[in-house]
Amino acid sequence: MSSPSDLAGCGVIALSGEVVRLGDEWREHPAVVVWLRHFGCLLCKEQAAAFRGRRQEIEDLGAGLVFVGNGELTWAREFAAGECLGCRVLTDPGLDSYRAIGARRGWRSTIGPASLAAGIRAFRHGFRQSGVRGVPDQQGGVYVMLPGDRTAYAYVSGSAGDHPPIEEVLAALRAAVGQATTLAAGRGDKVEPPAAARAG
């Protein structure tokens, strides 16, 4: 993969149509960033549903949840409305951020026994393919990024449907947040609770 600063500098497109710097998603607080295969993928819908179900927990830890796909803006908006309403969804048609994390691409990682088994699993859980809405042979990954362009967790999918356990991702986030809190307390800094906790 490229350096975290190179990843942070990647330009992606927000649902508004504005080109934004990906690193702004973790400039002020941690972010769980999920790179999708493409916006029509039933496996990505399954993954989005799983992370969406833990969104409150992520936000309670002071972090953001971000999905990055690579299809057209219209497809990104449809995915956001149908699969993860209220979540931050970005698209990277040029695949710059995918290359920066070293995401795999190719039919060998897209079609095979593991991918077929994952597709059957997602189908049985009620998820359906919406056609190809992006690059069909692109794989994704999941990162936990911290302010200062630091990486607390990195997972690059080996094949379609190869997703990291969410508990593993959240454990890395909790450890990173806890470590930051401990360091701040040791310096005598004022430690604020996450925004969601303050709002409650």
C-alpha positions in Angstrom: 0.0 0.0 0.0 1.0 3.6 -0.3 1.8 5.8 2.7 -1.2 6.9 4.8 -0.5 10.5 3.7 -0.8 9.5 0.1 -4.1 7.8 1.0 -5.3 10.9 2.8 -4.5 13.0 -0.3 -6.8 11.0 -2.6 -9.7 13.0 -4.1 -13.1 11.4 -3.9 -16.6 12.6 -4.7 -19.2 13.3 -2.1 -22.9 12.8 -2.7 -23.2 16.5 -3.3 -21.0 16.1 -6.3 -18.1 18.0 -4.6 -14.6 16.6 -4.9 -13.2 16.2 -1.4 -10.0 15.0 0.2 -10.4 11.6 1.7 -8.1 12.4 4.6 -10.6 15.0 5.8 -12.8 12.1 7.0 -10.3 11.4 9.8 -8.6 14.8 10.2 -10.4 15.6 13.4 -11.6 12.2 14.7 -11.1 8.5 13.9 -12.9 6.9 11.0 -13.9 3.4 10.0 -13.5 3.4 6.2 -15.1 0.6 4.2 -14.1 0.2 0.6 -16.9 -1.5 -1.4 -16.4 -3.6 -4.5 -19.1 -1.6 -6.3 -22.5 -0.1 -5.5 -24.6 -3.0 -7.0 -22.8 -5.8 -5.3 -24.9 -8.0 -3.0 -21.8 -8.8 -0.9 -21.3 -5.0 -0.4 -24.9 -4.6 0.7 -24.4 -7.4 3.2 -21.3 -5.7 4.5 -22.9 -2.3 4.6 -25.8 -3.6 6.6 -23.5 -5.2 9.2 -21.5 -2.0 9.7 -24.7 0.1 9.7 -26.0 -2.0 12.5 -22.9 -1.0 14.6 -22.9 2.6 13.5 -24.1 3.9 16.9 -21.3 2.1 18.6 -18.8 3.5 16.2 -20.1 7.0 16.7 -20.2 6.6 20.5 -16.5 6.0 20.3 -16.1 9.4 18.6 -15.5 7.9 15.2 -17.2 8.3 11.8 -18.4 5.5 9.5 -17.5 6.1 5.8 -18.2 3.9 2.7 -16.2 4.4 -0.4 -17.4 2.9 -3.7 -16.2 3.4 -7.3 -19.3 3.8 -9.4 -21.2 6.7 -10.9 -22.5 9.4 -8.5 -26.1 8.4 -9.2 -25.3 4.9 -8.1 -23.6 6.2 -4.9 -26.7 8.2 -4.1 -29.0 5.1 -4.6 -26.7 3.0 -2.5 -26.7 5.5 0.3 -30.5 5.8 0.2 -31.2 2.1 0.0 -28.4 0.5 2.0 -27.0 2.9 4.5 -29.3 5.9 4.9 -27.6 8.7 6.9 -24.1 7.3 6.5 -21.2 9.0 4.7 -20.9 7.6 1.2 -18.2 8.6 -1.3 -17.2 7.4 -4.7 -13.8 7.1 -6.3 -14.3 6.4 -10.0 -10.6 6.7 -10.6 -9.8 4.1 -8.0 -6.9 6.2 -6.6 -7.8 5.3 -3.0 -8.2 1.6 -3.9 -4.7 1.6 -5.3 -3.4 3.5 -2.2 -4.6 0.7 0.1 -3.4 -2.0 -2.2 -6.9 -3.3 -2.9 -6.9 -6.4 -5.2 -8.3 -6.3 -8.7 -8.8 -9.2 -11.2 -11.1 -12.0 -12.0 -9.1 -14.5 -10.0 -10.1 -12.7 -6.8 -13.7 -12.2 -8.0 -14.7 -15.6 -9.2 -13.9 -18.7 -7.2 -15.2 -21.1 -4.5 -14.8 -18.6 -1.7 -16.6 -15.9 -3.6 -19.4 -18.3 -4.6 -19.9 -19.4 -1.0 -20.0 -15.8 0.1 -22.5 -14.9 -2.6 -24.8 -17.8 -1.5 -24.5 -16.7 2.1 -25.5 -13.1 1.2 -28.4 -14.3 -1.0 -29.7 -16.5 1.8 -29.6 -13.4 4.1 -31.9 -11.6 1.7 -29.4 -9.4 -0.2 -29.7 -9.1 -4.0 -27.4 -7.9 -6.8 -28.4 -4.6 -8.5 -26.2 -5.2 -11.6 -22.7 -4.0 -12.0 -22.4 -0.4 -10.6 -18.8 0.2 -10.7 -15.7 -1.9 -11.6 -16.8 -5.5 -11.5 -13.5 -7.2 -10.7 -12.4 -4.7 -7.9 -12.1 -5.9 -4.3 -12.3 -3.7 -1.2 -11.0 -3.4 2.3 -11.6 -1.9 5.7 -9.3 0.6 7.5 -9.5 2.3 10.8 -7.8 5.7 10.3 -6.8 8.2 13.0 -6.0 11.9 13.0 -2.5 12.6 11.8 -3.0 10.1 9.0 -2.3 7.1 11.2 -3.6 3.6 10.5 -4.9 1.7 13.5 -6.3 -1.3 11.5 -5.9 -2.4 7.9 -7.7 -5.3 6.1 -7.5 -5.8 2.3 -10.1 -8.3 1.0 -8.5 -11.4 -0.7 -11.6 -12.2 -2.7 -15.2 -11.0 -3.2 -17.0 -11.4 0.1 -13.9 -11.6 2.2 -14.8 -9.2 4.9 -13.0 -8.7 8.3 -15.0 -9.6 11.4 -16.6 -6.4 12.7 -15.7 -7.3 16.3 -12.0 -7.2 15.1 -12.5 -3.8 13.5 -14.3 -2.4 16.6 -11.6 -3.8 18.9 -8.9 -1.9 17.0 -11.0 1.3 17.2 -11.6 0.9 20.9 -7.9 0.3 21.5 -6.9 3.3 19.4 -9.4 5.5 21.2 -8.4 4.2 24.6 -4.7 4.8 23.8 -5.3 8.3 22.6 -7.3 9.1 25.8 -4.6 7.6 28.0 -1.9 9.7 26.3 -3.9 12.9 26.5 -4.6 12.3 30.2 -0.8 11.6 30.8 0.0 15.0 29.2 -2.6 16.7 31.4 -4.8 17.6 28.4 -8.5 18.0 28.9 -10.1 14.8 27.7 -13.5 15.3 26.2 -16.0 12.5 25.8 -17.1 11.6 22.3 -19.6 14.1 20.7 -22.4 11.5 20.7 -21.9 11.0 24.5 -21.8 14.8 25.1 -25.0 15.2 23.2 -26.8 12.6 25.3 
